[in-house]
Amino acid sequence: MLPEFDEYQGEAVLKHCLPGLLENDQKVRDLHASFQSSAGSAEKRATFQKLFEAVIGEWVRGEISPPGVETWSEFCSRVNSGLVKFLSAGVRGERVAIFTSGGPIAVAMQRAMHLSAERALQVSWMSRNSSWSEFLYSAQRFTLSSFNVHGHLNDPAMMTYR
């Protein structure tokens, strides 16, 4: 187990920053109001996701930084440190697996595809639970081979995002 592949603290960002954003950010106020007034679990999930994306987007851009919570940059450094540690121990031709969450996968995508922070965040919203992505690596490169593969899931109910 490598703590470098732990997910970012999205709940802490939301908990610490939402009150201030509700006071100062009309977009967040509107999204929060939609969430509060939504009916049914599907609508609640959809409106919460929009609110969560808006708040985490501000965190990724460095517009909010809750005390005691790593910044996006620190999170990326942590995950990239884990990738370096993990990949440097590899042997030519070896296949290895890392089991992690959407945030660290987004950082790997950012590294492989040279994405901006905001593009990497957008990719993270597309990662399905229990999907897999494949990266090719050597001393000279780290590239994407496949992303978000979920053909092993036979039941459509298992294809979830959160």
Contacts in CASP RR format, 6 or more apart in sequence:
PFRMAT RR
TARGET T0000
AUTHOR 0000-0000-0000
METHOD contacts of the structure
MODEL  1
MLPEFDEYQGEAVLKHCLPGLLENDQKVRDLHASFQSSAGSAEKRATFQK
LFEAVIGEWVRGEISPPGVETWSEFCSRVNSGLVKFLSAGVRGERVAIFT
SGGPIAVAMQRAMHLSAERALQVSWMSRNSSWSEFLYSAQRFTLSSFNVH
GHLNDPAMMTYR
2 82 0 8 1.000
2 85 0 8 1.000
2 86 0 8 1.000
3 78 0 8 1.000
4 78 0 8 1.000
4 79 0 8 1.000
4 81 0 8 1.000
4 82 0 8 1.000
4 83 0 8 1.000
4 85 0 8 1.000
5 79 0 8 1.000
5 82 0 8 1.000
5 98 0 8 1.000
5 100 0 8 1.000
5 101 0 8 1.000
5 104 0 8 1.000
6 78 0 8 1.000
6 101 0 8 1.000
6 104 0 8 1.000
7 100 0 8 1.000
7 101 0 8 1.000
7 102 0 8 1.000
7 103 0 8 1.000
7 104 0 8 1.000
8 70 0 8 1.000
8 72 0 8 1.000
8 75 0 8 1.000
8 103 0 8 1.000
9 69 0 8 1.000
9 70 0 8 1.000
10 52 0 8 1.000
10 56 0 8 1.000
10 59 0 8 1.000
12 66 0 8 1.000
12 68 0 8 1.000
12 69 0 8 1.000
13 55 0 8 1.000
13 56 0 8 1.000
13 59 0 8 1.000
13 64 0 8 1.000
13 66 0 8 1.000
13 69 0 8 1.000
14 52 0 8 1.000
14 55 0 8 1.000
14 56 0 8 1.000
15 66 0 8 1.000
16 66 0 8 1.000
16 67 0 8 1.000
16 69 0 8 1.000
17 55 0 8 1.000
17 58 0 8 1.000
17 59 0 8 1.000
17 64 0 8 1.000
17 66 0 8 1.000
18 28 0 8 1.000
18 32 0 8 1.000
18 55 0 8 1.000
21 28 0 8 1.000
21 29 0 8 1.000
21 55 0 8 1.000
21 58 0 8 1.000
21 64 0 8 1.000
22 28 0 8 1.000
22 29 0 8 1.000
22 32 0 8 1.000
25 58 0 8 1.000
27 54 0 8 1.000
28 51 0 8 1.000
28 54 0 8 1.000
28 55 0 8 1.000
31 47 0 8 1.000
31 50 0 8 1.000
31 51 0 8 1.000
31 54 0 8 1.000
32 51 0 8 1.000
34 47 0 8 1.000
34 50 0 8 1.000
34 51 0 8 1.000
35 44 0 8 1.000
35 47 0 8 1.000
35 48 0 8 1.000
35 50 0 8 1.000
35 51 0 8 1.000
38 44 0 8 1.000
38 46 0 8 1.000
38 47 0 8 1.000
45 162 0 8 1.000
49 125 0 8 1.000
49 161 0 8 1.000
49 162 0 8 1.000
53 125 0 8 1.000
55 64 0 8 1.000
56 121 0 8 1.000
57 63 0 8 1.000
57 118 0 8 1.000
57 121 0 8 1.000
58 64 0 8 1.000
59 65 0 8 1.000
59 66 0 8 1.000
59 71 0 8 1.000
59 72 0 8 1.000
60 72 0 8 1.000
60 117 0 8 1.000
60 118 0 8 1.000
60 121 0 8 1.000
61 72 0 8 1.000
61 117 0 8 1.000
61 118 0 8 1.000
62 71 0 8 1.000
62 72 0 8 1.000
65 71 0 8 1.000
70 78 0 8 1.000
72 117 0 8 1.000
75 103 0 8 1.000
75 107 0 8 1.000
76 107 0 8 1.000
76 110 0 8 1.000
76 117 0 8 1.000
79 103 0 8 1.000
79 104 0 8 1.000
79 107 0 8 1.000
79 108 0 8 1.000
80 107 0 8 1.000
80 111 0 8 1.000
83 107 0 8 1.000
83 108 0 8 1.000
83 111 0 8 1.000
83 142 0 8 1.000
86 96 0 8 1.000
86 98 0 8 1.000
87 137 0 8 1.000
87 142 0 8 1.000
90 96 0 8 1.000
92 138 0 8 1.000
98 104 0 8 1.000
102 124 0 8 1.000
102 127 0 8 1.000
103 124 0 8 1.000
103 127 0 8 1.000
105 123 0 8 1.000
105 124 0 8 1.000
105 127 0 8 1.000
105 133 0 8 1.000
106 120 0 8 1.000
106 121 0 8 1.000
106 123 0 8 1.000
106 124 0 8 1.000
106 127 0 8 1.000
107 120 0 8 1.000
108 133 0 8 1.000
108 135 0 8 1.000
108 142 0 8 1.000
109 115 0 8 1.000
109 120 0 8 1.000
109 123 0 8 1.000
109 133 0 8 1.000
109 144 0 8 1.000
109 147 0 8 1.000
110 116 0 8 1.000
110 117 0 8 1.000
110 119 0 8 1.000
110 120 0 8 1.000
110 123 0 8 1.000
111 142 0 8 1.000
112 135 0 8 1.000
112 142 0 8 1.000
112 143 0 8 1.000
112 144 0 8 1.000
113 144 0 8 1.000
115 123 0 8 1.000
123 147 0 8 1.000
125 161 0 8 1.000
126 148 0 8 1.000
126 161 0 8 1.000
127 133 0 8 1.000
127 148 0 8 1.000
127 161 0 8 1.000
128 148 0 8 1.000
128 150 0 8 1.000
128 153 0 8 1.000
128 159 0 8 1.000
128 160 0 8 1.000
128 161 0 8 1.000
129 158 0 8 1.000
129 159 0 8 1.000
129 160 0 8 1.000
129 161 0 8 1.000
129 162 0 8 1.000
130 150 0 8 1.000
130 152 0 8 1.000
130 153 0 8 1.000
130 158 0 8 1.000
131 148 0 8 1.000
131 149 0 8 1.000
131 150 0 8 1.000
131 153 0 8 1.000
132 146 0 8 1.000
132 149 0 8 1.000
132 150 0 8 1.000
132 152 0 8 1.000
133 144 0 8 1.000
133 146 0 8 1.000
133 147 0 8 1.000
133 148 0 8 1.000
133 149 0 8 1.000
134 144 0 8 1.000
134 145 0 8 1.000
134 146 0 8 1.000
134 149 0 8 1.000
135 142 0 8 1.000
135 143 0 8 1.000
135 144 0 8 1.000
135 145 0 8 1.000
136 142 0 8 1.000
136 143 0 8 1.000
136 144 0 8 1.000
136 145 0 8 1.000
137 143 0 8 1.000
150 159 0 8 1.000
153 159 0 8 1.000
END
